[in-house]
Amino acid sequence: MNQTNLTNNQLIALDSLFELVSKRQIKDFGNISASNKADGSLITSCDLWSDKTIVEGLASIAPDEGVLSEEGGKSIPNTKAYWVVDPLDGTTNFAAGIPYWSISVARFVDGRPQSSFLIIPTLKKKFVSIKGKGVWLNNQKINPNQNNHQSECVSLCSRSIKILQKKPNSVFPGKIRLLGVSSLNLTSVAMGQTFGAIESTPKIWDIAAAWLLLEELNCSIKWLETDPLKLISGQNMSDVNFPLIACRSIEKISILKPWGNLLLEK
């Protein structure tokens, strides 16, 4: 099968798969302990179960399409269409009893996201983005112009906070929010809850689903170092970071760019 778009049957099957995983994560939330991975980040048995369940589900729903996942194979598949999976983005929140994490899954075709699925189990929110067709929240299509209220907030990640120390005498141009989840920091921009986000070291699985969501809602992304459109088949993504600024508009990018550039200073 070498198709560009997912079929309705595939979309229905994906919906059931993500519902299954969401229910298990809600059940385990607050009842599970975490351990440290080699890179110092946390992992739980629920991360591993979620990853295995999603990867096995995708093999059934979209046979012959490769899968790259945070807890599994981390190399770019050599298939025309492949999936990028973060089974539980926000494990630290999940393990700490903070009810804010996501299931983040994107399908890439010819090296860029064609469809993506971003589920926030505790908030009962499911975003589906399809390239060129828009974004749906809980099966209701989002009007790209409906979130134009002027938020004064900016999402930072825990590592991008260091930029504040580099300009101690400058006033940061926004009210800072730290959600602790890369995919949801970016989603907050797409939904108009923040006007921008600065991410220091996100991996491809952190940003894959939110990337398409941002594009389809006419937001702007400035890749500060690595361009994800230049990924190579077989490339190991374990240590590849995608520092970025995401904003509601190009004009807002110019406001945050001097701060985002500080991430690249050694």
N, C-alpha and C positions, 0 to 999 in steps of 0.2 A: 504494500500500500504506500503510495508516494503522493498523497494528496496535500494541497495547500491548506484547505479549511477543514475543520472538524465537522463531522456529521451531527445531526440532531441526536441520533442514538448515542454517539460518543459523549456529547454534552450531558445527556441524561445520566449515563453511566458515571461520568466524572462527578456529577452532583451527588450521586449516591455514595461514591467513594469518599468524598470530602465530608459528607454527613457522618459516615461511619467513624472517620478519624476524629472529627470534632467531638463526637460523643465520648469517645475513649479519653480524649484529652481533658474534657470537662470532668469526667469521672476521676481521673488521676490527679487533677489539680488540687494542690494542698495536701495530698496523701502520698507524696513520693519524694525520695531523696536524690540528690545530684552528686555526680563525681566530676573531677577535672579531666579534660582532654589534654593532649600533649601541648596544645597552644595556650592552655590556661583557661579556656572557656569551659562552661559547664555542659554536662550532658546527663540525661536521665534515661531510664529504660523506656519511657514513653516516647522520647525522641527516636530511639532505635526501632520501637514497634511501629511508630508512625511512618518512618522512612521505609521500612520493609513493606508495610501495607500499601503505601502509595506506589512504590516502585513495582511491586507485583501487580497492582491494579492497572497501572499504565501499560505493563507488558500485555495484559489481556485486552485493554481498551484500544491501544494503539500499537499492535505488533509491528516489529521491524523498525520502530523508532527508538533511538538511543535515549538514555537517561543519565544526567549528571546530578548528583545529590550531595548535600552537605555531609551526610553520614555514610555515603557509599562511594561509588566511582566518581572521581573528581576531574576526569579528563573530558574535553570536548568530544562528544561522539562524532563519528564520521558519516552519520546518516544525514540526508537532506533536512529532515525534521527531527528534532530532539527536544527533550524536556529538561528543565532546570528546576530542581526541587529543594526547598527548605521546609522540612516537615514540621518544624516548630521554631519559628523565628521569635526569639525572646525567651530563651530557656531560663535565663537568670531571673526574669520576672516570674515565670511559671514556677520555678523551684522555690522562690521567695514568698509565694502566695500573693503576688501582685497580678490582678486579673487582666493582663494586657499582653497578648502575644498573637501570632498569626500563623496560618498555614499558607505558604507562598509557593505557587507552582506556575511556571510559564512554559509554553511550547514555542520553540524557535523554528523558523523555516528560513533556509538560506541565510542563517547567521543573525537573524533579528527576531524579536518577539512577535508572534502572529496572534497568539491568544494567551490570556493569563487569568489566574484565579487566586484571589486573596481573601482568605476567610479569617474573621476575628470571632472565635467561638463564644467567648464570654459576652460579647455585644450582639451576638446573633446577626452578624453582618457578613454578607458574601458579595464580593466585587467580581464581576466577570468583564474582562476587556477583550475586544476583538479588533484587530488592526483595520482601520478604515471604517469601522461601523460604530464605535463608541464604547461606552461603559454602562453596565447595569449594576445597580445595588439592590439586592434581594428581588431580582427579576424586574425592577423598575428602571427604565433607561434614564440616565442622568443627563440633564441639559447642561452643556459645558459652561453656559453663561449664568447658571443659577447661583453659583457660589462666589459672587463678586463682592461680598461684604469685605470691608477693609480690615483684615486681621493685623494686629501689631506684633504677633508672635512669630518666633523663629525656632525651629527644632534643631537642636544640636545633638550629636551622639556623645557618648562618654569620653571618647578620645578627641573629638574636635573641640572640647572645652579648653584644651591647652592654648587655643588661639587667643583667648581672653587674657592669658598671662603675658602674651607677647606684645600686647598693646595696653598696658595697665593704665595709661592716662587717656585712653580713648573711650568714648561711650559707644557701646555696641548698639547697632541700629534696630533693635527689636527686643521684645520681652521673651526671654529664653525659656524654652520648654525642653525637658529631657524625658522622652517616653521610653527609652531603652530598647527600642525595636526598630531596626533600620527600615524595614518595609513599611511600618506604620508611621514613622517620621515622614517618609516620602508621601504616603497616602494623605497625611494631614495637609500637605501642600495642595494636592489634587482636589481635596474637598473644601479648600478655603479656610481651614481651621488655623493654618499658619500661612504666612506669605512666602516663607522660604525654609529650606533645610540645608544644613552643611553636614556631610558625612565624611569621616576621615579614612576609614579602612574597610568599607563594605566589600564583601565578596560577591561574585556574580549571582549566587543563590539568594543573597539578601535583597538585591535590587531588581532581579529579573521581572517579577510580576508587577511591581510598582512602576517600573520603567514604562511599560506599555500604558498603564493607567494614566500616568502623567501626560504622555504624548497624546492620548486620545481625548484628554480634557484640556488640550491646548496650553499646557504648562511648558516651561523651558528647563532644560538640563544643561549644565556646563560641566563637561568632564575635565577635571583638572590635570589629569596625568595620563591615564590609560583609556583608550577608546574601545568600548565593548563591541563596536562594529568590526573590529580588526582581530577577532578571535580566530584561532587556527585549529583545525581538526587535530585531535590528539594532544592538544596543549593541556598541561596539568594546571588547574585553577586554584590549587590549595593555597598558594602564597601570592596570588595576584589580587591587588586591591584596586578599587575604582573610586578614589576620592572625587567628590562631586558637590556641586551646588544645584539645588532644584528650587525653582521659584514659580510664582503664578504668572510672571511675565519676564520678558527680556530686560525691561527697565529695572525690575527688582534684582535681577542677577547682578547688574552693575553696582547696586548698593552693597551686596554681600561679597562680591569678588575680591576686594582688598583683604577681607577677612579669610575667605577660603584659600587664597594664595598662601597664607601663613602656614597652612598644613604642609606645604611642600618644602618649607624651610627646615633645614636640619638643625 
